[in-house]
């Protein structure tokens, strides 16, 4: 989000935040800077389209839209990525689109394919390295995009306000001996179990 240099009066659109840190960043840190933060249900494409059309009509400066592909929380909203990226209301706003694919990972939802198929849009994919890749042994994240301009900005911003990967994280990554088949199997099983747990909690 910071590579868009959001300032007073700019707009950030996001899905229902499931994490306290993300929620605090959006609704406290950004709003303290005069940035308008608007939440929308990522599971409702019509609701997203209506909001974007309204923002375009009002000539709002929408700097970024951030959604989880699958919500990592009790409600677990699922974004219809293909329908979302086809929305005509996206084009005139030209926002940075950030898609958090942490929960399903590429094992379940191949976000790279959607990014490659929509190179007219500025899309960044993110995943947590901590959870599935490093099995909660270290902290890290993965950011990927096909947009060279965005990639350059990400690299420049990281050297100023980001963190250099720790030695332990590099070592933990180097010691991963899982084949892609085994990695995908574990991720799919984790997602299946989480879905069943969410369903049980909802029924209770």
SVG drawing of the C-alpha trace seen along z (x, -y; Angstrom):
<svg xmlns="http://www.w3.org/2000/svg" viewBox="-26 -16 48 51">
<polyline fill="none" stroke="black" stroke-width="0.4" points="0.0,0.0 2.8,-2.4 4.2,-2.3 1.1,-4.2 2.2,-7.1 -1.4,-7.6 -2.0,-11.1 -4.8,-13.2 -8.0,-12.7 -6.9,-9.5 -9.1,-6.4 -8.1,-2.8 -10.8,-0.1 -10.4,3.1 -12.3,6.3 -13.4,7.0 -10.1,7.2 -9.6,10.4 -6.3,9.4 -5.9,6.9 -2.7,5.5 -4.1,5.0 -7.3,3.5 -5.3,1.1 -3.1,0.0 -6.1,-0.6 -8.5,-2.2 -6.0,-4.0 -2.7,-4.7 -4.0,-5.5 -7.0,-7.4 -4.8,-9.5 -3.1,-10.7 -6.4,-11.8 -6.8,-8.8 -10.4,-7.6 -10.6,-3.8 -13.7,-2.1 -14.6,1.6 -16.6,3.7 -17.6,7.4 -15.2,9.2 -17.7,12.0 -20.2,9.7 -19.1,8.6 -22.2,6.5 -21.5,4.5 -17.8,4.0 -18.9,2.8 -21.5,0.4 -18.9,-1.1 -16.2,-1.5 -18.8,-3.1 -19.7,-5.6 -16.1,-6.4 -15.4,-6.9 -18.5,-9.2 -17.2,-11.3 -13.8,-11.4 -12.2,-9.9 -8.5,-9.2 -8.6,-5.4 -5.0,-4.5 -5.4,-0.9 -7.8,2.0 -6.8,4.8 -8.7,8.1 -8.0,11.6 -8.7,14.2 -10.2,16.3 -10.9,14.6 -8.8,16.1 -11.5,15.8 -14.8,17.1 -16.9,15.8 -14.3,16.8 -15.6,14.7 -14.3,15.8 -13.4,13.3 -14.5,14.3 -11.2,13.1 -12.1,13.5 -15.3,11.6 -13.6,8.9 -10.8,8.3 -13.3,8.1 -15.2,5.2 -15.3,2.2 -15.4,0.0 -11.8,0.9 -10.3,-0.6 -11.0,-4.3 -9.8,-4.3 -6.6,-2.5 -5.8,-1.5 -3.0,0.8 -4.8,4.1 -3.4,6.1 -4.6,9.7 -3.6,11.6 -3.4,15.2 -2.0,16.4 -4.8,18.8 -5.2,20.9 -1.6,20.2 -0.8,21.1 -1.4,24.8 -5.2,24.2 -5.7,21.0 -3.2,20.2 -3.1,16.4 -0.2,16.1 -2.5,17.2 -4.9,14.3 -2.1,11.8 -0.6,13.0 -4.0,12.8 -4.7,9.2 -1.5,7.4 -3.4,4.2 -4.1,3.9 -1.6,3.2 -1.8,6.3 0.4,7.4 0.0,10.9 1.1,11.5 1.5,14.6 2.7,15.2 6.0,17.1 5.5,17.6 2.5,19.9 2.9,22.5 6.4,22.1 8.2,21.7 5.7,23.5 5.6,20.7 9.3,21.1 10.2,17.6 8.6,14.4 8.5,13.5 6.3,12.7 6.3,13.2 5.3,10.5 5.0,11.0 3.8,9.1 4.3,9.0 4.3,5.2 8.0,4.0 7.2,0.5 5.4,1.8 8.2,4.3 10.8,1.5 8.8,-0.6 8.4,2.4 12.2,3.1 13.0,-0.6 10.5,-1.0 11.6,2.2 15.2,0.9 13.9,-2.2 11.2,-0.9 11.2,2.9 13.3,5.6 16.2,7.5 15.5,11.3 17.0,12.7 19.7,15.4 17.4,17.8 14.6,17.2 17.1,17.8 18.3,21.0 14.8,22.2 13.9,21.6 17.1,23.4 16.2,26.4 12.8,26.9 13.0,30.3 9.3,30.7 8.5,31.5 5.9,29.3 3.5,32.3 4.0,32.8 3.8,29.0 0.6,28.7 -0.9,31.7 -0.2,30.2 -1.6,26.8 -4.8,28.4 -5.2,30.5 -4.7,27.4 -7.3,25.4 -9.8,28.3 -9.4,28.7 -9.8,25.0 -12.9,24.9 -14.4,27.7 -13.5,26.0 -15.1,22.7 -18.3,24.6 -18.5,26.3 -18.0,22.9 -20.7,21.3 -23.1,24.1 -22.4,23.9"/>
</svg>
